[in-house]
Amino acid sequence: MKTMQTAKANYRLAARLRGNELWLDSDVRKAVEDEHLRAVRRAEGLKCRADLRAFAESVEWERFGSFCLRIGSRPSAVRAYRDAALACLDGDYYDHGTELLPCRFLRLRFLRMAEMAAACCRNDARLRGLLADDPLFREEYLRFGGGV
């Protein structure tokens, strides 16, 4: 972090670009992360149908994952997309003949978020374990071509 002084004011470098990644000052990064996590908690506390609450929570986790990708924190992005997928399973379950399943749009969103998490891991062997060790994602990860 650099601080510049002029005759009238002090300036602090809060962010810079390195390639296509945004590098934030640690205080700024923490403040933005905290705001994303507060949005997730607000979505968790919504007083509405379980499906809508699950969707809103998933969206907030996805936004946090996108932020993590923009600042170059792939492990945090994988965890956020994983949490976005898992939030989709917190809605109501409906009778589909032989089994109870979440509603269709939450099942599709689960698959999309699992794919986002897997996509973050594809080119980095160190990250693959974040999903491969999770029994819920092991099959999804293989099906989406991530391979372990």
C-alpha positions as CSV (number, residue, x, y, z in Angstrom):
1,M,0.0,0.0,0.0
2,K,1.4,3.4,-1.0
3,T,0.4,6.7,0.4
4,M,1.1,9.8,-1.6
5,Q,1.0,13.3,-0.1
6,T,0.4,16.5,-1.9
7,A,0.1,20.0,-0.5
8,K,-3.7,19.6,-0.1
9,A,-4.4,15.9,0.6
10,N,-3.2,12.4,1.2
11,Y,-4.0,9.6,-1.3
12,R,-3.7,5.9,-0.7
13,L,-3.5,3.3,-3.5
14,A,-6.4,1.0,-2.9
15,A,-6.4,-1.1,-6.1
16,R,-4.4,-1.8,-9.2
17,L,-4.7,-4.1,-12.2
18,R,-2.3,-6.9,-12.9
19,G,-3.2,-8.5,-16.2
20,N,-7.0,-9.1,-16.0
21,E,-7.0,-9.4,-12.2
22,L,-7.9,-6.6,-9.7
23,W,-5.5,-6.4,-6.8
24,L,-7.1,-4.7,-3.8
25,D,-5.5,-3.3,-0.7
26,S,-6.2,-5.8,2.1
27,D,-8.4,-3.4,4.1
28,V,-10.5,-2.7,1.0
29,R,-10.7,-6.3,0.1
30,K,-11.8,-7.3,3.6
31,A,-14.5,-4.6,3.6
32,V,-15.9,-5.8,0.2
33,E,-15.8,-9.5,1.3
34,D,-17.6,-8.6,4.5
35,E,-20.3,-6.8,2.6
36,H,-20.8,-9.8,0.3
37,L,-21.0,-12.1,3.4
38,R,-23.6,-9.8,5.0
39,A,-25.7,-10.0,1.8
40,V,-25.6,-13.8,2.1
41,R,-26.7,-13.7,5.7
42,R,-29.6,-11.3,4.8
43,A,-30.7,-13.8,2.1
44,E,-30.5,-16.6,4.6
45,G,-32.8,-14.7,6.9
46,L,-35.5,-13.8,4.3
47,K,-39.0,-14.5,5.5
48,C,-40.4,-16.0,2.3
49,R,-40.8,-19.4,0.6
50,A,-37.9,-21.8,1.0
51,D,-37.3,-21.9,-2.8
52,L,-37.0,-18.1,-3.1
53,R,-34.8,-17.9,0.0
54,A,-32.5,-20.7,-1.4
55,F,-32.3,-18.9,-4.7
56,A,-31.5,-15.6,-3.1
57,E,-28.8,-17.1,-1.0
58,S,-27.3,-18.9,-4.0
59,V,-27.2,-15.7,-6.0
60,E,-25.4,-13.9,-3.2
61,W,-22.8,-16.7,-3.0
62,E,-22.4,-16.5,-6.8
63,R,-21.8,-12.8,-6.6
64,F,-19.1,-13.3,-3.9
65,G,-17.5,-16.0,-6.1
66,S,-17.4,-13.6,-9.1
67,F,-15.8,-11.0,-6.9
68,C,-13.2,-13.6,-5.7
69,L,-12.4,-14.4,-9.3
70,R,-12.0,-10.8,-10.2
71,I,-9.4,-10.3,-7.5
72,G,-7.6,-13.5,-8.4
73,S,-8.6,-15.6,-5.4
74,R,-9.5,-18.9,-7.1
75,P,-9.7,-21.0,-3.9
76,S,-12.2,-18.6,-2.4
77,A,-14.2,-18.5,-5.7
78,V,-14.4,-22.3,-5.7
79,R,-15.7,-22.3,-2.2
80,A,-18.2,-19.6,-2.9
81,Y,-19.5,-21.3,-6.0
82,R,-19.7,-24.6,-4.0
83,D,-21.7,-22.8,-1.3
84,A,-23.9,-21.3,-4.1
85,A,-24.6,-24.8,-5.4
86,L,-25.3,-26.2,-1.9
87,A,-27.7,-23.3,-1.1
88,C,-29.9,-24.5,-4.0
89,L,-30.5,-27.7,-2.0
90,D,-32.1,-25.7,0.9
91,G,-35.4,-25.1,-0.9
92,D,-38.5,-27.2,-0.7
93,Y,-38.5,-30.8,-2.0
94,Y,-41.2,-32.0,-4.3
95,D,-42.5,-35.4,-5.1
96,H,-41.3,-36.6,-8.5
97,G,-42.8,-40.1,-8.4
98,T,-39.9,-42.2,-7.1
99,E,-38.0,-39.5,-5.2
100,L,-38.2,-36.1,-3.6
101,L,-36.2,-33.4,-5.5
102,P,-35.8,-29.6,-5.3
103,C,-37.8,-27.7,-7.9
104,R,-36.4,-27.7,-11.4
105,F,-34.9,-24.2,-11.4
106,L,-33.0,-24.9,-8.2
107,R,-31.7,-28.2,-9.6
108,L,-30.6,-26.5,-12.8
109,R,-29.0,-23.7,-10.8
110,F,-27.2,-26.3,-8.6
111,L,-25.7,-27.9,-11.8
112,R,-24.7,-24.4,-13.1
113,M,-23.0,-23.5,-9.8
114,A,-21.3,-26.9,-9.7
115,E,-20.0,-26.3,-13.2
116,M,-18.7,-22.8,-12.2
117,A,-16.8,-24.4,-9.3
118,A,-15.5,-27.1,-11.5
119,A,-14.4,-24.6,-14.2
120,C,-12.3,-22.8,-11.6
121,C,-10.5,-26.0,-10.8
122,R,-9.9,-27.4,-14.3
123,N,-6.5,-25.9,-14.9
124,D,-5.2,-26.1,-11.4
125,A,-4.5,-29.5,-9.9
126,R,-4.2,-28.0,-6.4
127,L,-7.8,-26.8,-6.5
128,R,-9.3,-30.0,-7.7
129,G,-9.3,-31.5,-4.2
130,L,-11.7,-28.7,-3.0
131,L,-14.4,-30.4,-5.0
132,A,-13.1,-34.0,-5.4
133,D,-13.1,-34.6,-1.7
134,D,-16.7,-33.5,-1.3
135,P,-19.0,-36.5,-1.9
136,L,-21.8,-34.3,-3.1
137,F,-19.6,-32.9,-5.9
138,R,-17.5,-35.9,-6.7
139,E,-19.9,-37.3,-9.3
140,E,-20.8,-33.8,-10.6
141,Y,-17.2,-32.8,-11.0
142,L,-16.4,-35.9,-13.1
143,R,-19.6,-35.5,-15.2
144,F,-18.6,-31.9,-16.0
145,G,-15.3,-33.0,-17.4
146,G,-13.1,-31.8,-14.5
147,G,-11.7,-35.2,-13.9
148,V,-9.5,-36.0,-10.9
